[in-house]
């Protein structure tokens, strides 16, 4: 094998950090996913959609904005919203000012499902993450993950900021 000297290979310490990062993230997400499925019959991705809608003005977001906020592709989000519609937890609405756009809105039944799932989910997150690190480590983790998320491009800054339904929303992207 020829080694390319232009490649910035990971040091042994960086390689150990990368691997433990992967194991830690996979373990955390698997534990949280299992708890949500077991206790609430809600996949983590669906839960995240419900949370994002619950936090939005009018419990409604444009589908493209919801995809960004939930860190999902538009096609994956569309499939998930269809499953949530079947449960009666979300409804789609056409955008009155832009015929291309649609909104997803959290229904009362969806909000009730979220309210029922949230306490045990938050407790699992606390047990799996925050009870295992110090407050200083939590602040550091926030700073580290904010820097990593910012490298995701211009959509990363919109992940928690809903946009209005208008042509400007698409122009920003």
Secondary structure, DSSP 8 states (H G I E B T S, - for coil): ----TTS----HHHHHHHHHHHHHHHHHHHHHHHHHHHHH---HHHHHHHHHHHHSGGGEEEHHHHHHHTT--HHHHHHHHHHHHHTTSEEEEE-SS-TT-EEEEE-HHHHHHHHHHHHHHHHHHHHHTGGGS-HHHHHHHHHHHHHHHHTT-GGGGGTT----SSHHHHHH-
